[in-house]
């Protein structure tokens, strides 16, 4: 087989070599912000469809990870996250992920 874009011989995926398939693609989708629900009575957070006693940082990280989506051709294998408190009510969560696409391992 050969890549229909660059002409490289070898294994292809949807007619393209993996390099050309990945080129310019956004592999992960994440909304610009994720809301957290917090109980005003007990301070528990509603994360992953259940109320939990956890820190705001952990709740923000879990909510961001749960909101992460990959393109249809990819499967998320692992996610790393770092939560940074911006103020009392806002956190920035930096994430990276390991994906599998047609037997190839890709980091995003």
C-alpha positions in Angstrom: 0.0 0.0 0.0 1.0 3.6 -0.4 -0.1 6.9 1.1 -2.4 8.8 -1.2 -1.1 12.1 0.2 2.7 11.8 0.3 3.2 8.6 -1.8 5.1 6.7 0.9 5.1 3.0 0.6 4.0 1.0 3.7 1.2 0.5 6.1 -1.7 2.9 5.6 -4.8 4.0 7.6 -7.7 5.3 5.7 -5.5 5.6 2.6 -2.8 7.6 4.4 0.4 6.8 6.3 0.1 7.5 10.0 2.1 10.7 9.7 -0.2 12.2 7.0 -3.3 10.9 8.8 -2.3 12.7 12.1 -0.9 15.9 10.4 -3.0 18.9 11.3 -5.6 16.8 13.3 -6.9 17.8 16.7 -6.8 14.4 18.4 -8.4 15.4 21.7 -11.5 17.5 22.3 -12.1 19.3 25.6 -14.6 22.0 26.3 -13.1 25.4 27.3 -14.5 25.0 30.8 -16.1 22.3 32.9 -18.5 23.2 35.7 -18.4 21.5 39.1 -21.4 20.9 41.3 -20.7 21.3 45.0 -23.2 20.7 47.8 -23.6 23.8 49.9 -24.6 21.7 52.9 -21.7 19.2 53.1 -19.2 20.5 50.5 -19.1 17.2 48.6 -18.6 17.4 44.8 -20.7 15.7 42.2 -18.2 13.9 40.0 -18.7 10.9 37.7 -22.4 10.7 38.6 -21.9 10.5 42.4 -21.4 12.8 45.3 -17.9 12.5 46.7 -15.8 13.9 49.5 -12.6 15.1 47.8 -10.6 18.3 47.4 -11.6 20.9 44.9 -8.3 20.2 42.9 -9.1 16.5 42.6 -12.7 17.2 41.7 -11.6 19.7 38.9 -9.1 17.2 37.6 -11.6 14.3 37.5 -14.2 16.5 35.9 -11.7 17.6 33.2 -10.6 14.0 32.5 -14.2 12.8 32.3 -15.0 15.6 29.7 -12.0 14.6 27.5 -13.0 13.1 24.2 -10.8 11.6 21.4 -11.5 11.5 17.7 -13.6 8.5 16.6 -10.5 6.6 15.3 -8.7 6.8 18.6 -8.9 5.1 21.9 -7.6 6.8 25.0 -5.2 4.5 26.9 -3.9 6.8 29.6 -4.3 10.4 30.8 -2.0 12.5 32.8 -3.2 15.7 34.5 -1.9 18.6 36.5 -4.2 20.9 38.3 -3.3 24.5 38.9 -5.4 26.7 41.2 -6.1 30.1 39.6 -8.2 31.5 42.4 -10.8 30.2 45.0 -13.2 28.9 42.3 -11.2 28.4 39.2 -8.6 25.8 38.2 -6.6 25.1 35.1 -6.1 21.5 34.3 -3.2 20.7 32.0 -3.5 17.2 30.4 -1.7 14.9 28.1 -2.9 11.5 26.8 -1.7 8.4 25.3 -3.9 7.2 22.4 -4.1 4.1 20.3 -5.0 4.5 16.6 -5.1 1.4 14.5 -2.4 -0.3 16.5 -0.2 2.8 16.7 0.6 4.5 20.0 0.4 8.3 19.8 0.9 11.0 22.5 -1.3 14.1 22.5 
